[in-house]
Amino acid sequence: MRTNPETGIYSGYYRLVESYRNHSGRVCHRTLLNAGFLDALD
């Protein structure tokens, strides 16, 4: 959830992420795709 900068409304946002472990074994996330706001995808 985040604020849409165009409308100023707090709404859902689609983002495709990949989880992986770094060299020290800590879990990290890498963003692969920013798809957009829920209302924009209708």
Secondary structure, DSSP 4 states (H G I P E B T S, - for coil): -EE-TTT--EE-EEEEEEEEE-TTS-EEEEEEEEEEETGGG-
